[in-house]
Amino acid sequence: MNRQSGSERRKTIYLSGPIMDEHEGLAREWREAAKSLLGKDFRLLDPMRRKFVDRQVDSANEIVEFDLQDVRDADIILVNYNKPSIGTSMEIFYAAYTLGKFVIAFSPFTFENCSPWIVRFSTKILPDLEEACRYIKTNFGDIEE
């Protein structure tokens, strides 16, 4: 049996949510809060760690490829669905439909006000980040052997 160290056993979470056309402070704020809530128990992939400039042709393909690689590398996708976002929607669809990953979203919108696509391809939608993080810790945290 291959024994892994504690850091290798930790599940990886990709932090998906609006970046382009989002105020940078808002795009970073929730991700920093997620790191505080989950960083001790999980490995987190934050797409904002990269320094690309939106709307430049030479960055566009890199942005998408790096984000898709993060989605592939993640076990769980944590989604901030605070407003419609093409990139976020694409990441959700790719993760859930193509890769069969768990997608945990949090949103201020009621079920009736969410896009049917977000509802269909999110494993769970919760009302806020704190509840989403509790759900992840409860269902995906390390289990002592």
Buried (B, 14 or more C-beta within 10 A) or exposed (E): EEEEEEEEEBBEBBBBBBBEEBEEEBBBEBBEEBBEBBEEBBBBBBBBEEEBEEEEEEBEEEBEEBBBEBBEEBBBBBBBBBBEBEBBBBBBBBBBEEBEBBBBBBBEBEEEEBBEEBBEBBBBBBEEBEEBBEBBBEEBEEEEE
